[in-house]
Amino acid sequence: MNLLWQPPAPDHVPPERMVDFDFFHIPAGVTDPAEIWHDLVRRDVPRIFYTPHNGGHWVFLDYDDIVEGYRNHETFSTYQTPIPPIEPFPVVQPQGVDPPAHNVFRRLLAPLFTPVAVRAMGDELRGRAARLIEGFADCGRCDFIGDFAARFPTGTFLYLFGLPEERLDEFLVLANVFFRSTDPAERAQNLNDIYAVLETLFREKQANPGPDIASTIVTACDADGQPHAWEDILNCGFLLFVAGLDTVTNTMAYIWRYLATTPAARAFSGATGRSRCLSSRD
């Protein structure tokens, strides 16, 4: 592959592993962003390659390599991994630290998201979904992302985290800048804005804890019975904030797009749903 331009390759990257690839760039006429990844496979680029774009980073294309990358922290550290780089960037807890340090907040958060804990949210989740659907059902149509996929998981996260849901639109803007802006100044200001929200939230929960995730984090103690460092509390909140405001929206978009374009999958999911309803009646 001929590169039009590239910065000097890192010393440890062989030339055959360098590929001119920018995952933020979607070519004209491409309506499915996933096609930019499929195109790499069709072009038979190396299954592990290095791109000079967005600060320079590695790209894995095979599932087994991705799994190994996540598991092998000695070779593939999770420390400071945003693309493009943001300086200064917080050391997010627990995703941005390697074992054994990541276990501190992982043990704190894991019980909140077990299958049992999630099933207990069922009535709340169904009620929220129904209310959103009722808002556009009479129109006979909707913008799936704007009317449902962005608002359903984000509103739910704010509820679980203890943030005011009337600020939903404001938080959606913050998440959108964080995940999609490539402007360094805008991204740096975005970090400050998010941390200002978290500082206020955790101070309020510290004084008046409730049955929410933010209260669980701010009132937890370390192995010595002492409160966690305030910076770590904010960094844990930051991870949950940006993850809860965008990733589920994107996942839902791909699921519904697949259903919309795959009649066999729609038929299967419809039949499965009907059988479950009949089982529940029995």
DOGUGU-956418 format. One record per residue: x, y, z of N, C-alpha, C in turn. Coordinates in steps of 0.001 Angstrom, whole numbers, padded with zeros to 6 digits, always signed. Layout:
REM DOGUGU-956418
XYZXYZXYZ ...
***
This chain:
REM DOGUGU-956418
+000853-001187+000000+000000+000000+000000+000894+001244+000000 +000626+002188-000865+001407+003410-000932+000805+004476-000027 +001616+005034+000857+001153+006071+001756+001427+007439+001129 +000422+008303+001161+000610+009652+000640+001467+010478+001597 +001315+010220+002884+002107+010954+003884+002068+010176+005170 +003146+010209+005888+003157+009588+007193+004303+010181+008002 +004139+010270+009321+005246+010726+010153+006300+009628+010210 +007468+009945+010723+008491+008898+010842+007945+007711+011629 +008185+006518+011122+007688+005326+011799+008440+005110+013096 +007745+004674+014153+008454+004304+015375+009496+003235+015063 +010576+003246+015809+011686+002339+015509+011272+000874+015536 +010277+000551+016380+009926-000855+016543+008880-001337+015542 +008420-000458+014624+007381-000846+013664+008013-001094+012297 +007978-002331+011780+008530-002598+010446+007686-001922+009365 +008283-001522+008254+007546-000790+007200+006316-001533+006698 +006373-002873+006623+005218-003624+006097+004026-003596+007039 +004229-003136+008276+003121-003037+009239+002504-001636+009262 +003026-000720+008453+002485+000636+008409+001369+000717+007361 +000174+001185+007786-000965+001299+006880-001582+002693+007027 -001899+003304+005907-002503+004636+005888-004001+004500+006172 -004371+004544+007448-005762+004299+007843-006166+005287+008932 -007286+005975+008710-007832+006927+009675-009280+006519+009959 -009538+005948+011153-010878+005416+011399-011916+006517+011604 -011483+007770+011729-012437+008872+011783-012927+009262+010389 -012208+008869+009360-012562+009262+007990-013471+008213+007356 -014672+008622+006996-015615+007749+006308-015692+008203+004853 -015265+007380+003914-015247+007795+002499-016637+008187+002003 -016661+009045+001007-017914+009474+000399-018661+008261-000149 -019961+008240+000106-020793+007160-000395-020926+005982+000544 -020135+005949+001600-020231+004865+002573-021293+005222+003608 -022343+004434+003683-023434+004708+004624-023319+003892+005907 -022505+002868+005896-022297+002032+007083-020850+002163+007513 -020573+002833+008640-019184+003019+009079-018424+001710+009250 -019130+000624+009535-018448-000656+009697-017759-001091+008407 -018201-000528+007274-017607-000906+005996-016143-000495+005894 -015742+000536+006635-014329+000930+006565-013445-000164+007147 -013988-000939+008098-013224-002058+008666-013281-003264+007728 -014455-003522+007160-014558-004628+006207-013643-004397+004998 -013507-003128+004617-012660-002809+003471-011200-003149+003747 -010764-002976+004992-009395-003352+005336-009161-004842+005109 -010145-005640+005490-010020-007088+005297-010006-007419+003808 -010881-006772+003048-010923-007034+001612-009600-006657+000935 -008943-005624+001457-007666-005184+000886-006502-006032+001367 -006785-006950+002269-005768-007886+002764-004590-007164+003406 -004895-006140+004208-003835-005491+004980-003413-006429+006107 -002269-006211+006737-001866-007058+007858-002937-007069+008948 -003134-008216+009569-004171-008335+010593-003821-007549+011854 -002561-007235+012026-002114-006299+013066-001239-005275+012366 -001658-004006+012384-000863-002984+011712-000824-001702+012539 +000059-000805+012126+000229+000479+012810-000149+001591+011847 -000976+002528+012306-001342+003680+011495-000735+004946+012089 -000238+005850+011240+000329+007097+011756-000732+008144+012104 -001987+007891+011773-003037+008886+012007-003437+008957+013477 -003978+010116+013859-004525+010319+015207-003506+010014+016303 -002289+010467+016074-001247+010285+017073-000461+009007+016913 -000911+008129+016005-000250+006848+015817-000761+005798+016783 -001217+004653+016253-001713+003593+017137-001780+002278+016365 -001870+001203+017105-002012-000128+016525-003486-000431+016244 -003722-001276+015257-005064-001735+014912-005036-003259+014811 -005963-003916+015504-006116-005377+015428-007400-005684+014669 -007343-006643+013743-008505-007000+012954-009102-008353+013309 -008335-009243+013908-008827-010580+014228-009279-010666+015690 -010376-011371+015901-010969-011489+017236-009967-012030+018254 -009271-013094+017898-008345-013710+018852-007239-012743+019266 -006771-011928+018332-005741-010945+018664-006296-009863+019584 -007541-009463+019339-008171-008457+020200-008299-008983+021618 -008742-010230+021756-008857-010844+023085-007499-010892+023774 -006476-011304+023030-005133-011372+023605-004653-009982+024030 -004970-008966+023216-004577-007610+023558-005191-007130+024857 -006451-007483+025078-007117-007089+026317-006572-007852+027519 -006213-009112+027319-005795-009957+028442-004323-009789+028798 -003504-009475+027815-002063-009409+028028-001660-007967+028341 -001848-007569+029598-001579-006180+029957-000085-005869+030009 +000745-006894+030110+002183-006656+030154+002697-006153+028808 +002101-006627+027729+002477-006160+026397+001587-005020+025926 +000286-005130+026206-000688-004152+025728-001327-003451+026932 -000625-002504+027486-001124-001801+028672-002374-001000+028332 -003257-000865+029317-004458-000039+029136-004237+001394+029612 -003022+001707+030007-002725+003038+030535-002679+004074+029407 -003490+005133+029566-003501+006269+028642-003669+005827+027183 -004901+005424+026847-005146+004871+025514-006124+005662+024632 -006509+006895+024958-007468+007574+024063-006849+007865+022699 -007683+007788+021663-007270+008087+020298-008215+009135+019730 -007678+010294+019273-006292+010741+019411-005947+011073+020846 -004653+011186+021175-004254+011466+022557-004810+012795+023055 -005111+012842+024338-005549+014076+024994-004562+014362+026115 -004007+015542+026128-003077+015909+027191-003562+017174+027888 -003631+017169+029224-003451+015981+030067-004724+015144+030065 -004584+013820+030234-005732+012916+030249-005776+012197+031586 -006956+012073+032184-007051+011421+033490-006742+009933+033415 -006237+009402+034499-006025+007956+034602-007344+007362+035077 -008185+006945+034128-009539+006516+034466-009510+005215+035260 -010429+005128+036188-010544+003954+037061-011819+003183+036739 -011741+001843+036609-010529+001013+036645-009963+000696+035264 -010585+001190+034184-010191+000779+032841-008781+001217+032481 -008344+002354+032982-007077+002921+032549-005873+002521+033370 -006014+001543+034248-004875+001043+035018-004781-000468+034841 -003596-000996+034960-003365-002425+034764-003459-003172+036090 -003639-004506+036020-003615-005315+037234-002252-005170+037933 -002253-005230+039280-003397-005482+040166-004148-004208+040582 -003638-003020+040178-004245-001777+040653-005698-001638+040220 -006048-002204+039047-007412-002024+038546-008439-002781+039388 -007980-003742+040199-008922-004538+040984-009643-003733+042060 -009036-002623+042497-009625-001843+043588-011025-001367+043210 -011152-000677+042091-012458-000160+041688-013269-001200+040919 -012600-002183+040333-013343-003249+039665-014179-004023+040679 -013603-004330+041832-014362-005044+042869-015513-004197+043392 -015334-002901+043384-016388-002006+043856-017547-001950+042868 -017252-001922+041574-018282-001730+040553-018940-003028+040094 -018186-004127+040087-018706-005382+039517-020047-005809+040104 -020261-005749+041424-021562-006185+041961-022744-005353+041469 -022476-004139+041007-023560-003271+040554-024096-003667+039182 -023347-004517+038464-023724-004841+037089-023782-006348+036838 -023993-007138+037866-024168-008575+037693-025513-008846+037019 -025705-010041+036435-027012-010372+035842-028158-010211+036835 -027929-010581+038102-028989-010439+039108-029329-008972+039319 -028298-008120+039411-028528-006693+039619-029252-006070+038431 -028883-006490+037221-029525-005932+036029-030974-006391+035923 -031232-007678+036242-032622-008162+036201-033515-007390+037160 -032952-006949+038268-033732-006182+039237-034168-004828+038672 -033517-004378+037612-033877-003095+036989-034961-003264+035933 -035446-004486+035719-036338-004771+034604-037555-003875+034508 -038291-003726+035591-039506-002909+035559-039188-001463+035213 -038115-000932+035796-037714+000447+035519-037351+000620+034052 -036604-000323+033510-036179-000234+032110-037363-000339+031155 -038262-001285+031430-039434-001429+030554-040302-000179+030605 -040457+000399+031782-041253+001615+031895-040641+002765+031126 -039343+002902+031191-038667+003979+030468-038800+003789+028963 -038620+002558+028499-038751+002294+027072-040168+002599+026592 -041153+002193+027365-042551+002424+026981-042870+003908+026889 -042373+004677+027839-042663+006127+027827-042040+006810+026614 -040845+006398+026239-040228+006979+025054-041007+006618+023791 -041400+005362+023693-042150+004913+022512-043495+005616+022418 -044157+005800+023546-045439+006497+023553-045302+007923+023035 -044113+008500+023187-043899+009872+022741-043913+010038+021234 -043638+008968+020488-043647+009098+019022-044511+008037+018333 -045182+007178+019090-045966+006096+018490-047051+006619+017546 -047728+007697+017934-048810+008223+017110-048309+008773+015777 -047029+009110+015691-046476+009631+014437-046249+008514+013421 -046157+007289+013913-045916+006178+013011-044480+006050+012547 -043608+006880+013049-042199+006849+012662-041390+007562+013725 -040066+007407+013651-039188+008151+014555-037780+008165+013989 -036965+009048+014509-035528+008998+014280-034990+008097+015381 -034604+006882+015034-034280+005893+016063-033181+006370+017004 -032148+007012+016463-031050+007469+017318-031512+008621+018199 -032025+009663+017579-032376+010859+018336-033540+010674+019284 -034542+009881+018868-035753+009745+019669-035708+008598+020676 -034827+007626+020417-034833+006469+021325-033432+006034+021761 -032588+005646+020808-031319+005011+021168-030401+005909+021986 -030439+007217+021753-029611+008125+022544-030229+008420+023907 -031545+008500+023949-032210+008942+025169-032471+007802+026158 -032748+006605+025661-033080+005505+026562-031901+005105+027461 -030751+004717+026913-029658+004319+027804-029079+005477+028602 -029053+006666+028007-028464+007801+028707-029340+008242+029868 -030651+008323+029641-031553+008666+030734-031496+007640+031852 -031397+006364+031472-031292+005297+032474-030013+005434+033277 -028904+005721+032585-027638+005887+033293-027694+007045+034282 -028255+008174+033855-028353+009319+034758-029170+008965+035995 -030237+008231+035799-031073+007778+036913-030268+006894+037865 -029544+005922+037323-028773+005003+038161-027603+005695+038836 -027025+006666+038168-025840+007344+038688-026188+008439+039686 -027433+008885+039663-027848+009934+040582-027717+011332+040025 -027625+011452+038689-027549+012760+038046-028951+013224+037645 -029185+014540+037625-030526+015054+037277-030860+014795+035815 -031958+014093+035580-032316+013708+034217-032807+014876+033362 -033195+015972+034003-033609+017120+033207-032425+017745+032457 -031209+017330+032773-030017+017826+032076-029559+016848+030989 -030449+015957+030584-030101+014923+029621-029482+015495+028359 -030097+016489+027750-029599+017041+026494-028205+017635+026668 -027973+018277+027803-026660+018848+028081-025596+017749+028138 -025917+016647+028799-024947+015569+028938-024716+014842+027616 -025741+014772+026776-025563+014171+025451-024554+014963+024622 -024597+016285+024730-023637+017136+024022-022223+016878+024534 -022067+016780+025862-020751+016513+026441-020183+015189+025929 -021008+014153+025892-020555+012854+025422-020203+012893+023937 -020982+013616+023154-020741+013685+021723-019393+014333+021420 -019066+015402+022146-017769+016055+021952-016640+015110+022342 -016795+014433+023478-015732+013559+023956-015420+012457+022948 -016436+011837+022378-016219+010687+021515-015937+011056+020062 -016290+012260+019635-016214+012538+018202-015338+013719+017806 -015040+014596+018724-014208+015741+018354-012750+015321+018204 -012072+015903+017212-010631+015701+017056-009865+016997+017278 -010560+018025+017745-009920+019305+018013-009322+019294+019424 -008003+019446+019568-007372+019339+020892-007922+020310+021918 -008143+021564+021519-008641+022555+022470-010059+022222+022917 -010895+021799+021965-012272+021447+022303-012308+020229+023217 -011448+019248+022955-011420+018047+023788-010921+018364+025195 -009935+019236+025299-009419+019608+026620-010491+020326+027438 -011229+021242+026809-012300+021945+027514-013417+020984+027891 -013671+020014+027018-014692+019013+027291-014369+018234+028569 -013114+017873+028754-012705+017184+029983-012997+018044+031205 -012656+019319+031120-012917+020226+032242-014410+020309+032548 -015226+020360+031514-016671+020461+031708-017228+019207+032382 -016757+018031+031937-017238+016780+032530-016813+016681+033986 -015571+017039+034266-015089+016944+035643-015780+017945+036564 -016187+019070+036021-016941+020023+036841-018279+019426+037265 -018938+018716+036348-020191+018029+036669-019962+016977+037749 -018894+016189+037599-018614+015119+038553-018222+015653+039924 -017469+016723+039949-017074+017323+041235-018312+017736+042027 -019233+018406+041372-020457+018837+042042-021285+017638+042499 -021409+016653+041612-022208+015470+041940-021647+014733+043149 -020358+014437+043144-019783+013645+044231-019769+014408+045552 -019599+015701+045508-019672+016478+046749-021078+016412+047342 -022081+016466+046462-023466+016370+046939-023749+014982+047521 -023259+013936+046844-023491+012574+047328-022689+012276+048588 -021552+012917+048719-020748+012751+049932-021503+013288+051139 -022192+014403+050936-022951+015017+052040-024295+014335+052243 -024913+013879+051135-026244+013271+051218-026296+012024+050343 -025691+010925+050779-025673+009708+049950-027063+009127+049764 -027255+008455+048631-028539+007825+048337-028314+006459+047727 -029359+005830+047200-029258+004488+046617-028835+004528+045148 -027727+005156+044845-027281+005302+043463-025796+004961+043362 -025322+004845+042128-023943+004420+041897-022948+005455+042390 -023232+006726+042169-022302+007755+042619-022121+007710+044134 -023197+007472+044871-023097+007374+046331-022272+006157+046734 -022450+005049+046019-021675+003843+046308-020184+004111+046152 -019810+004824+045104-018398+005107+044844-017816+006043+045891 -018529+007126+046191-017951+008157+047055-017926+007747+048519 -018761+006814+048916-018783+006381+050320-017978+005109+050556 -017438+004497+049508-016673+003261+049667-015328+003539+050331 -014757+002494+050936-013463+002614+051609-012475+001624+051021 -011192+001912+051187-010158+001009+050693-009925-000124+051686 -008892-000939+051428-008625-002104+052264-008299-001732+053703 -007856-000505+053921-007521-000040+055273-008680+000693+055941 -009837+000689+055289-010989+001362+055868-011010+002860+055664 -010159+003359+054755-010087+004790+054496-010790+005132+053183 -011337+006340+053063-011959+006738+051790-010933+006689+050665 -011411+006388+049474-010514+006396+048323-010050+007817+048026 -008907+007923+047376-008399+009237+046984-009439+009957+046126 -009615+011238+046386-010638+012007+045666-010409+011990+044163 -009167+012060+043742-008859+012017+042313-009307+010700+041698 -009106+009587+042413-009536+008284+041896-011056+008202+041817 -011747+008794+042787-013211+008819+042768-013705+009564+041520 -013130+010718+041254-013517+011487+040070-013193+010728+038787 -012040+010068+038764-011646+009337+037557-012533+008126+037307 -013007+007493+038380-013965+006396+038233-015292+006941+037705 -015727+008051+038250-016954+008674+037772-016855+009089+036318 -015676+009564+035923-015467+009976+034537-015648+008802+033579 -015056+007659+033926-015192+006478+033078-016659+006097+032911 -017396+006028+034013-018801+005631+033938-019629+006666+033187 -019298+007926+033364-020043+009008+032716-019949+008898+031199 -018711+008825+030673-018563+008815+029213-019008+007477+028626 -018826+006387+029373-019263+005084+028864-020779+004978+028865 -021424+005494+029897-022866+005384+030001-023618+006284+029053 -022947+007289+028500-023637+008251+027648-023458+008011+026154 -022793+006940+025746-022580+006797+024312-022515+005358+023823 -021826+004487+024531-021539+003168+023984-022800+002331+023771 -023758+002400+024695-024984+001606+024529-025801+002140+023356 -025782+003435+023169-026474+004035+022022-025938+003455+020718 -024632+003382+020596-024029+002862+019373-024353+001381+019183 -024310+000615+020273-024618-000812+020182-026061-001018+019726 -026992-000259+020310-028392-000373+019914-028571-000005+018441 -027840+000997+017981-027959+001417+016583-027561+000286+015643 -026481-000415+015971-026035-001513+015117-027031-002675+015160 -027575-002969+016335-028541-004067+016450-029779-003775+015615 -030317-002566+015764-031542-002241+015039-031283-002101+013541 -030122-001618+013168-029804-001542+011745-029730-002944+011147 -029125-003857+011895-029046-005240+011427-030442-005834+011275 -031307-005598+012247-032673-006115+012149-033417-005490+010974 -033204-004185+010764-033914-003491+009692-033490-003982+008317 -032266-004456+008189-031749-004867+006884-031684-006387+006716 -032130-007136+007727-032044-008596+007679-033390-009202+008048 -034262-009452+007080-035601-009984+007367-035579-011284+008167 -034616-012177+007891-034563-013455+008608-034322-013225+010099 -033503-012256+010441-033233-011963+011847-034471-011391+012520 -035212-010551+011780-036452-010003+012337-037449-011117+012608 -037566-012054+011671-038515-013155+011841-038122-014017+013028 -036828-014262+013190-036361-015089+014295-036610-014404+015632 -036288-013108+015705-036471-012385+016966-037947-012270+017309 -038806-012121+016278-040236-012048+016537-040779-013362+017058 -040328-014462+016474-040779-015777+016930-040289-016065+018341 -039043-015665+018629-038488-015871+019962-039264-015070+020989 -039595-013821+020624-040350-012983+021551-041722-013545+021843 -042393-014090+020802-043725-014659+021020-043651-015892+021909 -042636-016728+021713-042522-017943+022534-042260-017585+023991 -041512-016540+024213-041249-016122+025581-042526-015611+026249 -043325-014899+025470-044595-014399+026027-045490-015572+026411 -045562-016588+025536-046390-017741+025850-045876-018482+027074 -044557-018609+027194-043977-019284+028356-044286-018550+029633 -044241-017193+029557-044487-016420+030775-045937-016563+031215 -046854-016734+030220-048266-016903+030594-048483-018257+031270 -047731-019272+030810-047850-020585+031416-047324-020567+032865 
***
